[in-house]
């Protein structure tokens, strides 16, 4: 039996480690900010040096000593973001200062077109071992000395077919190069000459480490990890918890275009001596001749697909081995943990550039899985909608895939121990208050996220233009105490969903390898239809299926078992090519239901022999092919589901977790529509509803219908709850669950309290010294008269009651956005988001009753009182402030 008190008494467990930005502040400021973090019920900190002027220098150690001392006294744990600059990989400048030979290495190419069947011609090769330039490049910094070290890898002639497409009948001309010149004759027809070379100058930031070179990555350890170990080794594994990598990437190009997909974007590619040796082993002695396929498509696509897959497989394996695992192993050996995340945005998780090529391999060495949700990725009411800010964003990916991608690795990799971290809230702007923070939290936790890195606590004097919101803002944030309330809620909720096993009926194949090779369906497509039909899932990678033993996995009794989870089927989004490893898994799947969505594959990406390809493709002939729109109906007909709704409601999301008991979380993600309906559960004679935000329990009635256990829930927009399957004796300890609709229906009369309120307001920094009291006949937003005010608005009203009511429900139509109320000077409670409904019968009395309402705004409108920031990420509608609309007392 679950101990319900355990959900309230966290036994000092902590699941939150917010960023604390370090800029070299005064000692008293650092100590005060840590005290404010601790006030929020938070017992972890991730210190970030991005703005600090002296990372790993005397100033840094002075400041970090203060942090460590405060943390140790308070029983808090400290994580360190592992570099001086964003993203991780700068190695605190040590590449530039000490190891120029360890700079990033790339392969790049130049071409020239030539007509064959003419006289012998010559090509000057040396100028082709560097990027083309023009008068537009005059004045741009070019490392001409380093360019002299560029190395020729191959010269290949390819028959030009049409529109840049070449034939796979290549001619290797590399051995025809003598000195600086190539001399040759080509057969009849148009040809394209590819000159491929190795360079350290053509790609991304030259001050960064090479992620696929072991020695280069060791620079990160030397520059950051080792100095922290030398200073704090006695606290490693105690107060010092570990290191956090922030968005490390291949970095073969500069910027964040989110489109650096192999073969789809023309760009220099990551390279190292180890990558060259592995590619040579994989492709054979003619490996250099195949290099043009990395950039140019061919008529046949057989060798082209094989080369691209082989290259991406190699560089992502090397990223895993040389970066992720090297850092993770170093931490393990010193009793600390390694966490963080890569860039996932817009499918960048399977691409080069600002990506890391393969989500699962990139995080392999980490001790938690990790993602981030910042800058408007997840927004209330925005399911599936395109995001428009600095970059266009794939809302379908953010809403239906991002959270599940992170939590899947946390669930399935034994090293992660069921834990997935999310960096969240940063760069949403001051418009983001606790109302939408609550929604984002629920959105993530109902998808399996159970560790949180709120972004950020900034100690710079307000206003700090750097990626707001900032939770304390040097005392200026009117919602700081409401944020603290929300963090205690988040800790309770994360506590519930740690230490158990996720239950999901379906596995969906990760699409990374499919993108490297040909046409493919993004995994968010099946993820969306499954989510909207309450069929839960985890994403699995081909690596997991190919090495089930390392993931405590097996295929048994027609089911896929991975690290304690049991999947009834494997869903494979359409992929033009699959790997031989996936084909082998399908061949030996022992009755597991395998469904291809929208079509079977046409080829094998890492096999070129035609007969072998044909033989491997035969194993998929017996697999079912289902159209995307029919997927959920087919799965439900075959019993591949966990819960069912009696009436469809696409915006109800759920999470099933098993500890001592079966536990479910439900969230209504609709912007306007209330969910009120019956839910079929597979187990549960009795159940308890836990309202985690207010920490209350209710006995939830369970009825049986043809062997099904059925509960009825009502959830309005922004609402969520946890349902704990229990026994009748335990559930009977609590009052019966009643929805607000039921409670309203039992009320006999209503009082309209919408008019005649006194009001006053105060800046948060001056609270509780409210100013002049004014009267408002009809409630309207305060922003109508005071458009730039932000702070606390106090409303007061007196009402008369003829008798003490047996019940009382006070409702507010519109509040922006956090609110506390007092009745007869007794504190009733706080709400951080809709619905703004309070049960007040225990506070009302016969005769005169006073009501006091305090509404906390965001700091959004205060920006108009300050100079415009140096950059604007996007344009947002501005919310009103205060309370307005209908206010009703139900009696």
C-alpha positions in Angstrom: 0.0 0.0 0.0 1.3 3.4 -0.9 2.1 5.6 2.0 0.3 8.8 1.1 2.2 10.8 3.7 5.3 9.9 1.7 4.1 12.2 -1.1 4.0 15.1 1.4 7.1 14.4 3.5 9.9 14.4 0.9 12.5 13.2 3.5 14.8 16.0 2.1 14.6 14.6 -1.4 15.1 17.3 -4.0 14.4 17.2 -7.7 15.1 20.9 -8.6 18.4 22.5 -9.4 17.9 26.0 -10.9 20.6 27.9 -12.8 22.3 30.5 -10.6 24.1 33.0 -12.9 27.4 34.0 -11.5 28.8 37.4 -12.5 31.2 38.2 -9.7 28.6 39.7 -7.3 29.3 40.9 -3.8 29.3 38.1 -1.2 26.2 39.4 0.6 24.3 39.3 -2.8 25.3 35.7 -3.4 24.3 34.6 0.1 21.0 36.3 -0.2 20.1 34.8 -3.5 20.9 31.3 -2.2 18.7 32.0 0.8 15.9 32.9 -1.6 16.4 29.7 -3.6 16.2 27.7 -0.4 13.0 29.6 0.6 11.4 27.9 -2.5 11.9 24.5 -1.0 14.8 23.9 -3.5 17.9 22.1 -2.3 20.0 22.1 -5.4 21.8 24.7 -7.5 23.4 24.6 -10.9 25.9 27.5 -11.0 26.5 28.9 -14.5 29.7 30.8 -15.3 28.6 32.1 -18.7 28.5 35.7 -17.4 31.4 35.4 -14.9 34.5 37.5 -15.7 37.0 35.0 -14.2 35.9 31.4 -14.7 38.3 29.0 -13.0 40.4 31.9 -11.8 40.7 33.4 -8.3 37.5 35.4 -8.6 35.6 32.3 -9.6 37.0 30.2 -6.7 36.2 33.0 -4.3 32.6 33.1 -5.4 32.1 29.4 -5.7 33.6 28.9 -2.2 30.7 31.1 -0.9 28.2 29.0 -2.9 29.6 25.8 -1.5 29.6 27.0 2.0 26.0 28.2 1.9 24.9 25.0 0.2 26.7 22.8 2.7 25.1 24.7 5.7 21.7 24.3 4.1 22.0 20.7 3.0 21.9 21.7 -0.6 23.8 20.2 -3.5 25.8 22.1 -6.2 26.2 21.4 -9.9 28.5 23.3 -12.1 27.7 24.2 -15.7 30.9 23.0 -17.3 32.3 25.8 -19.4 33.0 29.6 -19.4 30.8 30.1 -22.5 27.8 28.6 -24.1 27.7 26.0 -25.6 29.8 23.5 -23.8 33.1 22.7 -25.7 34.9 26.0 -25.4 37.1 24.3 -22.7 37.6 27.7 -21.1 39.7 28.9 -24.0 42.4 26.2 -23.5 42.3 25.1 -27.2 43.3 28.6 -28.2 45.8 29.1 -25.4 47.6 25.8 -25.4 46.3 23.2 -27.9 46.0 24.6 -31.4 46.6 21.1 -32.8 43.4 20.0 -31.1 41.1 22.4 -32.9 38.1 21.1 -34.7 38.9 19.2 -38.0 36.6 19.0 -41.0 36.5 17.6 -44.5 35.3 20.0 -47.2 35.3 20.0 -51.0 35.4 22.0 -54.1 34.2 21.1 -57.6 34.7 22.0 -61.2 32.7 20.8 -64.2 34.5 19.6 -67.3 33.5 18.1 -70.7 35.2 14.8 -71.3 36.6 13.3 -74.5 38.9 16.3 -75.2 42.6 16.7 -75.0 44.5 16.1 -71.8 43.9 18.9 -69.3 45.4 20.0 -66.0 43.9 21.4 -62.8 45.7 23.5 -60.3 44.8 21.6 -57.1 46.3 23.9 -54.4 43.6 26.7 -54.7 40.9 24.0 -54.5 42.1 23.0 -51.0 40.3 26.0 -49.4 36.8 27.6 -49.8 36.0 29.7 -52.8 36.2 33.5 -52.2 35.2 36.7 -54.0 35.4 40.4 -53.6 32.6 40.0 -51.0 35.2 38.3 -48.7 37.7 41.1 -48.8 38.4 42.2 -45.2 37.1 39.0 -43.7 39.5 37.3 -41.3 41.1 34.2 -43.0 43.7 32.1 -41.3 45.9 31.7 -44.4 48.7 30.1 -42.4 46.5 27.4 -41.1 45.0 26.9 -44.6 48.5 25.9 -45.8 48.1 22.8 -43.6 45.0 21.6 -45.5 45.5 18.1 -46.8 44.2 16.6 -50.0 42.1 13.4 -49.4 40.8 12.5 -52.8 40.1 13.8 -56.3 37.2 12.0 -57.9 35.4 12.5 -61.2 31.7 11.8 -61.4 29.5 11.6 -64.5 27.1 14.5 -64.2 23.5 13.4 -64.9 21.2 16.4 -64.2 20.7 19.2 -61.7 23.7 18.3 -59.7 22.9 14.6 -59.6 25.8 12.4 -60.4 26.2 8.8 -61.4 27.8 6.2 -59.1 30.3 5.3 -61.8 33.2 7.3 -60.3 36.8 7.6 -61.5 39.4 8.0 -58.8 42.1 10.5 -60.0 43.9 11.0 -56.7 47.0 9.2 -57.8 47.2 11.4 -60.9 48.1 14.4 -58.7 51.7 15.4 -59.0 52.9 18.3 -56.9 50.2 21.0 -57.2 48.7 19.8 -60.4 46.3 17.1 -61.7 46.6 16.0 -65.3 44.0 13.7 -66.9 41.7 12.8 -69.7 38.0 11.9 -69.1 35.6 9.8 -71.2 33.0 11.5 -73.3 30.2 13.5 -71.5 29.8 16.1 -68.8 31.8 15.4 -65.6 32.1 17.0 -62.2 35.4 16.9 -60.5 35.4 16.7 -56.6 38.5 17.7 -54.7 38.0 16.7 -51.1 40.4 17.9 -48.4 40.9 17.9 -44.6 41.0 21.3 -42.9 40.9 23.1 -39.6 39.7 26.4 -41.0 36.5 25.9 -43.0 33.9 25.1 -40.3 32.7 26.3 -37.0 34.3 28.1 -34.1 38.1 27.3 -34.1 38.3 27.8 -30.4 36.2 24.7 -29.6 37.1 21.1 -29.1 36.7 18.4 -31.6 33.9 16.2 -30.3 35.1 13.1 -32.1 38.7 13.3 -31.1 39.6 11.8 -27.7 42.6 14.0 -27.0 40.7 17.1 -28.0 37.8 16.3 -25.7 40.3 15.6 -22.9 41.0 19.4 -23.0 37.5 19.9 -21.6 38.5 17.8 -18.6 41.8 19.5 -18.2 40.3 23.0 -18.4 37.2 22.6 -16.3 36.6 19.3 -14.6 40.1 18.7 -13.1 40.4 22.2 -11.5 37.1 21.8 -9.7 38.1 18.3 -8.6 41.4 19.6 -7.2 39.6 22.3 -5.2 36.5 20.4 -4.0 37.5 16.7 -4.1 36.5 16.2 -0.5 33.0 17.3 -1.3 32.7 15.3 -4.6 29.6 13.1 -4.2 28.5 15.1 -1.2 27.8 18.9 -1.6 29.4 18.8 -5.0 26.9 16.8 -7.1 28.4 16.9 -10.6 28.7 18.8 -13.9 26.1 20.0 -16.5 26.9 20.2 -20.2 24.8 22.7 -22.1 24.1 22.0 -25.7 27.4 20.5 -26.8 27.4 20.0 -30.6 29.5 18.9 -33.5 29.8 22.6 -34.4 30.9 22.1 -38.0 29.1 25.2 -39.0 28.4 28.4 -37.1 24.9 29.3 -36.1 21.6 27.7 -35.4 19.9 27.0 -38.7 18.5 23.6 -37.5 18.8 22.1 -41.0 22.3 20.6 -41.0 21.1 17.2 -42.2 23.7 15.0 -44.0 23.2 15.1 -47.8 20.6 17.8 -47.5 22.8 20.8 -46.6 26.1 21.7 -48.3 28.6 22.1 -45.4 32.0 21.1 -44.1 31.7 17.9 -42.1 33.2 16.7 -38.8 36.4 14.8 -39.1 39.3 13.2 -37.1 42.0 10.7 -37.6 40.0 8.0 -35.9 37.0 8.8 -38.1 39.2 8.4 -41.2 40.5 5.1 -40.0 37.0 3.8 -39.2 35.6 5.0 -42.6 38.5 3.3 -44.4 37.8 0.0 -42.5 34.1 0.2 -43.3 34.2 1.3 -47.0 37.5 -0.4 -48.0 40.5 0.8 -49.8 38.5 2.9 -52.1 36.9 4.9 -49.3 38.2 8.2 -50.5 36.5 7.8 -53.8 33.1 7.6 -52.1 33.5 10.9 -50.2 31.5 13.0 -52.8 28.4 11.0 -51.9 28.4 12.9 -48.5 27.4 16.0 -50.3 26.0 15.0 -53.7 23.1 12.7 -54.5 23.4 10.0 -57.2 21.0 8.6 -59.7 21.2 5.1 -58.2 21.5 6.1 -54.5 22.8 2.7 -53.4 26.4 3.5 -52.6 25.4 7.1 -51.8 23.0 6.0 -49.0 25.5 3.4 -47.8 28.3 6.0 -47.6 26.1 8.6 -45.8 24.8 6.1 -43.3 28.3 4.8 -42.6 29.8 8.2 -42.1 27.0 9.3 -39.7 27.1 6.1 -37.9 30.9 6.5 -37.3 30.8 10.2 -36.2 27.9 9.7 -33.8 29.6 6.6 -32.3 32.8 8.7 -31.9 30.8 11.5 -30.3 29.3 9.0 -27.9 32.7 7.4 -27.1 35.0 10.4 -27.1 32.8 13.1 -25.6 29.8 11.8 -23.8 31.3 8.6 -22.3 34.7 10.1 -21.6 33.1 12.9 -19.5 30.7 10.5 -17.9 33.3 8.0 -17.0 35.6 10.7 -15.5 32.6 11.7 -13.3 31.8 8.2 -12.3 35.4 7.5 -11.2 35.1 10.6 -8.8 31.7 9.8 -7.4 29.8 12.7 -9.1 27.3 12.6 -11.9 27.3 14.1 -15.4 24.1 15.6 -16.8 22.9 18.1 -19.4 21.3 18.2 -22.8 21.9 18.7 -26.5 19.9 20.9 -28.9 16.8 19.0 -29.9 14.9 21.8 -31.6 13.2 21.1 -34.9 14.8 17.6 -35.1 18.3 18.9 -34.7 18.9 16.0 -32.3 19.6 13.8 -35.4 21.7 16.4 -37.3 25.1 18.0 -37.4 25.9 21.6 -36.9 24.4 22.8 -33.6 23.2 19.2 -33.1 24.9 16.1 -31.9 23.8 13.7 -34.6 21.9 11.1 -32.6 20.0 12.0 -29.4 20.5 8.6 -27.6 24.2 8.3 -28.5 24.9 11.9 -27.5 23.5 11.4 -24.0 24.9 7.9 -23.6 27.5 8.9 -21.0 25.1 11.0 -18.9 23.6 9.8 -15.7 20.2 11.4 -16.4 18.5 11.9 -19.7 18.0 15.6 -20.5 16.2 18.1 -22.7 15.3 21.8 -22.5 12.1 23.7 -23.0 12.9 27.4 -23.3 12.1 30.3 -25.5 8.4 29.4 -26.2 8.9 25.8 -27.3 5.8 24.6 -25.3 3.0 27.1 -25.0 -0.5 26.9 -23.5 -3.0 26.2 -26.2 -0.3 25.8 -28.8 -0.3 22.1 -29.5 1.1 21.4 -32.9 1.3 25.0 -34.0 4.3 26.5 -35.7 6.4 28.7 -33.4 7.7 32.0 -34.8 10.5 33.7 -32.9 14.1 34.1 -33.8 13.6 30.8 -35.7 10.6 29.0 -36.9 9.7 26.1 -34.6 8.0 22.8 -35.2 5.2 22.9 -32.6 4.3 19.3 -33.4 7.8 18.2 -32.4 7.8 20.4 -29.2 4.4 19.3 -28.0 4.2 15.7 -28.9 7.8 14.5 -29.0 10.3 16.5 -27.1 9.2 15.6 -23.5 8.7 11.9 -24.5 12.1 11.7 -26.3 13.8 12.8 -23.1 11.9 10.6 -20.7 12.2 7.6 -22.9 15.9 7.5 -22.5 15.5 8.0 -18.8 13.1 5.1 -18.6 15.1 2.6 -20.8 18.8 3.2 -20.0 19.7 1.5 -16.7 22.4 4.2 -16.2 19.8 6.9 -16.0 17.9 5.2 -13.1 14.6 6.4 -14.4 15.6 10.1 -14.3 15.1 12.8 -16.9 16.1 16.4 -16.4 14.6 19.4 -18.2 15.9 22.9 -18.3 12.8 25.1 -18.5 11.2 28.6 -18.5 14.2 30.5 -19.7 13.9 33.1 -22.5 10.1 33.0 -22.5 10.2 36.7 -21.5 8.6 38.5 -18.6 5.2 37.5 -19.9 5.8 34.0 -18.5 4.3 33.9 -15.0 3.4 31.1 -12.7 0.1 30.5 -14.5 1.8 29.2 -17.7 4.8 27.8 -15.7 2.2 25.5 -14.0 1.0 24.4 -17.4 4.6 23.8 -18.7 5.5 21.8 -15.5 2.4 19.6 -15.9 3.1 19.1 -19.6 6.6 17.8 -18.9 5.8 15.7 -15.8 2.9 14.0 -17.5 5.4 13.0 -20.2 7.8 11.5 -17.7 10.2 14.4 -16.8 11.1 14.2 -13.1 14.1 16.5 -12.5 13.9 20.2 -13.2 16.4 23.0 -14.0 14.5 26.3 -13.9 16.2 29.0 -15.9 17.2 31.2 -14.0 18.1 33.0 -10.8 20.0 36.2 -11.9 21.8 38.3 -9.3 22.2 41.3 -11.7 20.3 44.4 -10.6 16.8 44.5 -12.1 16.0 44.8 -14.9 18.3 42.1 -16.4 17.6 41.8 -20.1 19.3 38.4 -20.3 16.7 35.7 -21.1 14.0 36.6 -18.5 12.0 35.7 -16.5 14.2 35.7 -13.4 12.5 34.3 -10.4 13.6 36.7 -7.6 14.8 39.6 -9.7 16.5 41.2 -6.7 13.2 41.4 -4.9 11.2 43.0 -7.8 9.3 39.9 -9.1 5.7 40.2 -7.7 5.3 36.4 -8.2 8.3 35.2 -6.3 6.3 33.7 -3.4 4.0 32.2 -5.9 6.9 30.7 -7.7 8.1 29.2 -4.4 4.6 27.7 -4.0 4.9 26.2 -7.5 8.4 24.8 -6.8 7.1 23.0 -3.7 4.3 21.6 -5.9 6.9 20.5 -8.5 9.0 18.8 -5.9 6.0 16.8 -4.6 5.0 15.8 -8.1 8.5 14.8 -9.2 8.8 12.8 -5.9 5.7 10.7 -6.9 7.2 9.9 -10.3 10.7 8.8 -9.2 11.7 5.3 -8.1 9.2 3.3 -10.0 8.5 2.0 -13.6 6.7 3.7 -16.4 3.9 1.7 -18.0 3.2 2.1 -21.7 1.8 -0.3 -24.3 3.7 0.9 -27.4 7.3 1.6 -28.5 8.0 4.0 -31.4 11.3 3.8 -33.3 13.5 6.8 -33.2 13.9 8.3 -36.7 17.5 9.5 -36.5 19.0 6.8 -38.8 16.2 7.2 -41.3 16.9 10.9 -41.8 20.5 10.2 -42.6 19.6 8.1 -45.7 16.4 8.9 -47.6 12.8 9.8 -47.3 11.3 9.3 -43.8 8.4 10.1 -41.6 9.2 12.2 -38.5 8.5 10.3 -35.3 6.2 13.2 -34.1 3.6 12.1 -36.6 2.7 8.8 -34.9 3.6 10.4 -31.5 0.8 12.9 -32.1 -1.9 10.4 -33.0 -1.0 8.1 -30.1 -1.0 11.0 -27.6 -4.3 12.3 -28.8 -5.8 8.9 -28.4 -4.3 8.1 -25.0 -2.0 5.3 -26.2 1.3 6.0 -24.3 4.7 5.1 -25.7 8.4 5.4 -25.4 10.8 6.1 -28.2 13.4 3.3 -28.7 16.6 3.4 -30.8 18.0 0.8 -33.1 21.0 0.6 -30.8 18.7 -0.6 -28.0 17.1 -3.2 -30.2 20.5 -4.4 -31.4 21.9 -4.7 -27.9 18.9 -5.6 -25.7 21.2 -7.2 -23.1 22.8 -3.9 -22.2 19.3 -2.5 -21.5 18.0 -5.3 -19.4 15.9 -6.3 -22.4 14.5 -9.2 -24.3 11.7 -10.2 -26.6 9.5 -12.7 -24.8 5.8 -13.8 -25.0 5.1 -11.5 -28.0 6.3 -8.4 -26.1 9.4 -6.2 -26.1 10.9 -5.9 -22.6 13.4 -3.0 -21.9 14.6 -2.1 -18.4 11.4 -3.2 -16.7 9.0 -1.8 -19.3 6.9 -4.1 -21.5 5.7 -3.0 -24.9 3.1 -4.8 -26.8 4.2 -3.6 -30.2 6.9 -1.7 -32.1 5.7 1.2 -34.3 8.1 2.1 -37.1 7.4 5.5 -38.9 7.9 5.2 -42.6 11.5 5.0 -43.6 12.8 4.5 -47.2 15.8 2.6 -45.8 16.3 0.6 -42.7 19.5 -0.9 -41.2 20.5 -4.5 -41.4 20.5 -4.4 -37.5 16.8 -3.5 -37.6 16.1 -6.2 -40.1 17.8 -8.7 -37.9 15.8 -7.6 -34.9 12.5 -8.0 -36.9 13.6 -11.5 -38.1 14.1 -12.7 -34.5 11.2 -10.7 -32.9 9.5 -13.8 -31.6 5.9 -12.8 -32.4 6.2 -9.1 -31.4 3.7 -7.0 -33.3 5.7 -4.8 -35.6 3.8 -2.1 -37.6 5.2 0.1 -40.3 3.4 3.4 -40.7 2.4 4.4 -44.2 4.7 1.9 -46.0 7.5 -0.7 -45.9 11.2 0.2 -46.5 12.7 -0.1 -50.0 16.3 -0.7 -49.1 18.9 -1.4 -46.5 21.1 1.6 -45.6 24.3 -0.2 -44.6 24.3 -3.0 -47.2 25.2 -2.6 -50.9 25.0 -6.2 -52.1 21.8 -6.5 -54.0 21.0 -10.1 -53.1 21.7 -9.5 -49.4 19.4 -6.4 -49.5 16.7 -8.5 -51.1 17.1 -11.2 -48.5 17.0 -8.7 -45.6 13.9 -7.0 -47.0 12.0 -10.3 -47.0 11.8 -10.2 -43.2 9.5 -7.1 -43.3 7.0 -8.7 -45.8 5.0 -10.2 -42.9 4.9 -7.0 -40.9 1.7 -5.0 -40.9 1.5 -1.7 -42.8 -1.0 0.8 -41.4 -1.8 4.3 -42.5 -1.1 7.0 -40.0 -4.8 7.9 -39.7 -5.7 4.3 -38.9 -2.9 3.6 -36.5 -4.7 4.1 -33.2 -7.9 2.2 -34.3 -5.7 -0.8 -35.3 -3.8 -0.7 -32.1 -6.9 -0.5 -29.9 -8.6 -3.3 -31.9 -5.5 -5.5 -31.0 -5.6 -4.5 -27.4 -2.6 -2.2 -27.5 -3.7 0.4 -25.0 -3.7 1.0 -21.3 -6.6 3.3 -20.5 -9.6 4.3 -22.6 -11.9 7.3 -22.6 -15.6 6.7 -23.0 -15.8 9.8 -25.1 -12.9 11.1 -27.2 -10.9 14.1 -25.8 -7.7 14.7 -27.7 -6.2 17.1 -25.1 -6.3 14.7 -22.1 -2.8 13.5 -21.6 -1.9 10.8 -19.0 1.1 9.0 -17.5 1.0 5.6 -15.8 3.6 4.8 -13.2 4.0 1.8 -11.0 5.5 1.9 -7.5 3.9 0.1 -4.6 0.7 1.0 -6.4 -0.4 2.0 -9.8 -0.3 5.8 -10.1 -1.8 7.9 -12.9 -1.3 11.5 -13.7 -3.9 13.3 -15.9 -3.7 16.7 -17.4 -6.2 18.7 -19.5 -4.1 20.5 -22.1 -7.1 22.1 -23.8 -7.1 25.9 -23.8 -10.9 26.3 -23.3 -12.7 23.0 -23.1 -13.3 21.2 -19.8 -12.7 17.4 -19.7 -15.6 15.7 -17.8 -15.8 12.0 -18.5 -15.3 8.4 -17.7 -11.9 6.7 -18.0 -11.4 3.0 -18.1 -8.4 1.7 -16.1 -7.0 -1.8 -16.3 -6.8 -2.1 -12.5 -8.3 -0.5 -9.4 -11.1 -1.6 -7.0 -10.6 1.7 -5.3 -8.7 4.9 -6.0 -7.6 8.2 -4.4 -7.4 11.5 -6.1 -4.4 13.5 -5.1 -4.6 17.3 -5.9 -0.9 17.8 -5.7 -1.0 21.6 -6.0 -3.0 22.0 -2.8 -1.9 18.7 -1.3 -5.4 17.3 -0.7 -6.7 13.7 -1.0 -10.2 12.5 -1.9 -11.8 9.1 -2.3 -12.5 8.5 -6.0 -15.4 6.2 -6.6 -14.6 3.3 -8.9 -17.4 1.4 -10.7 -17.1 -1.9 -12.5 -18.5 -2.5 -15.9 -17.9 -5.8 -17.7 -14.6 -6.3 -15.9 -13.5 -2.7 -16.5 -12.7 -0.3 -13.7 -14.2 3.1 -14.5 -13.5 6.5 -12.8 -15.1 9.8 -13.6 -12.9 13.0 -13.5 -13.4 16.6 -14.3 -10.5 18.7 -15.3 -10.7 22.3 -16.5 -8.0 24.0 -18.5 -4.7 24.2 -16.6 -5.9 21.5 -14.2 -4.2 18.2 -13.5 -4.4 15.5 -10.8 -2.8 12.3 -9.7 -4.9 9.1 -9.2 -3.5 6.5 -6.9 -5.0 3.0 -7.2 -5.8 1.9 -3.6 -7.9 -0.4 -1.6 -11.3 0.4 -0.1 -10.2 0.7 3.5 -7.4 3.2 2.6 -9.5 5.3 0.2 -12.3 5.4 2.7 -10.1 7.5 5.0 -10.8 10.6 2.8 -13.8 12.6 1.8 -15.5 11.6 -1.4 -14.3 13.3 -4.6 -16.7 15.8 -6.0 -16.1 17.8 -9.1 -16.8 21.5 -9.0 -19.7 21.0 -11.3 -21.2 18.7 -8.7 -20.5 21.2 -5.9 -22.0 24.1 -7.9 -25.2 22.0 -8.5 -25.7 21.5 -4.8 -25.6 25.3 -4.0 -28.9 27.0 -3.4 -28.2 30.6 -4.3 -25.6 32.9 -5.7 -24.3 36.3 -4.8 -22.8 38.6 -7.5 -19.8 40.3 -6.1 -18.6 41.9 -9.3 -19.0 45.5 -8.3 -17.9 48.0 -5.7 -14.4 47.0 -4.8 -11.8 49.2 -3.1 -8.3 48.8 -4.5 -4.8 49.9 -4.0 -1.4 48.7 -5.3 2.3 48.5 -4.5 5.5 47.5 -6.2 6.7 44.2 -4.9 9.9 45.7 -3.6 7.8 48.0 -1.3 5.2 45.3 -0.2 3.1 45.6 2.0 3.1 49.4 1.9 0.1 49.8 -0.3 -0.7 53.2 -1.7 -3.9 55.3 -1.9 -7.2 53.3 -1.7 -9.5 53.9 -4.6 -12.9 52.6 -5.6 -13.9 50.6 -8.7 -17.6 50.4 -9.4 -17.3 48.0 -12.2 -14.2 45.8 -12.3 -11.9 46.4 -15.3 -8.3 45.5 -15.7 -5.9 47.8 -13.8 -3.9 48.1 -17.0 -6.7 50.2 -18.6 -5.8 53.1 -16.3 -2.2 52.1 -15.3 -0.8 50.3 -18.4 2.8 50.1 -17.1 2.1 49.1 -13.5 3.4 45.8 -12.3 3.3 44.6 -8.7 0.6 43.6 -6.2 -2.9 44.8 -6.5 -5.1 44.6 -3.4 -8.9 44.5 -3.7 -11.2 44.7 -0.6 -14.9 44.3 -0.2 -17.5 43.9 2.6 -20.6 41.7 2.3 -23.5 40.8 4.6 -24.8 37.2 5.2 -28.0 36.4 7.0 -26.7 33.1 8.3 -23.6 30.9 8.4 -23.6 29.0 5.1 -23.2 25.3 4.9 -21.2 25.6 1.8 -19.5 28.4 0.0 -17.6 28.6 -3.3 -16.0 31.8 -4.4 -15.2 32.0 -8.2 -13.3 34.6 -10.2 -13.7 34.8 -13.9 -10.5 36.6 -14.8 -7.3 37.1 -12.7 -3.9 38.0 -14.1 -2.5 36.1 -12.7 -1.5 34.8 -9.2 -3.9 35.4 -6.4 -4.2 35.1 -2.6 -7.4 35.7 -0.6 -8.3 36.4 3.0 -11.8 36.3 4.5 -12.4 38.0 7.8 -8.6 38.3 8.0 -8.1 34.5 7.8 -5.9 33.3 5.1 -7.9 31.1 2.6 -5.3 30.2 0.1 -3.3 30.8 -3.1 -4.0 30.1 -6.8 -1.3 30.3 -9.4 -3.5 29.5 -12.4 -7.1 29.0 -13.5 -9.6 27.9 -12.4 -9.7 30.6 -9.7 -12.2 28.8 -7.5 -12.0 28.8 -3.6 -14.0 26.8 -1.1 -14.7 29.3 1.6 -17.6 28.0 3.8 -15.2 27.6 6.8 -14.3 31.2 6.7 -17.7 32.9 6.3 -19.9 33.9 9.3 -23.3 35.5 9.9 -23.4 39.2 9.5 -20.5 41.3 8.1 -17.7 39.6 6.2 -14.6 41.2 4.8 -12.9 39.8 1.7 -9.3 40.8 0.7 -7.8 39.7 -2.6 -4.2 40.3 -3.6 -3.3 39.8 -7.3 0.3 39.5 -8.4 1.1 40.6 -11.9 4.1 39.5 -14.0 6.8 42.0 -14.7 5.9 42.1 -18.4 4.4 45.6 -18.5 7.2 47.1 -16.5 9.5 46.8 -19.5 7.8 50.0 -20.8 9.3 51.9 -17.9 12.8 51.0 -19.0 14.9 51.4 -22.2 14.2 48.9 -24.9 16.5 45.8 -24.6 19.3 45.4 -27.1 17.4 42.6 -28.9 13.8 41.4 -29.2 13.4 37.7 -29.6 9.7 37.8 -30.6 6.6 39.9 -30.3 3.9 38.9 -27.8 0.4 40.0 -26.9 0.4 41.7 -23.6 -1.9 40.4 -20.9 -4.2 42.7 -18.8 -3.5 43.0 -15.1 -5.7 42.6 -12.0 -9.1 40.9 -11.6 -12.2 41.6 -13.7 -15.3 40.0 -15.0 -17.8 38.0 -13.0 -17.1 37.3 -9.3 -19.6 34.9 -7.8 -20.2 33.5 -4.3 -22.1 30.2 -4.5 -24.0 29.4 -1.3 
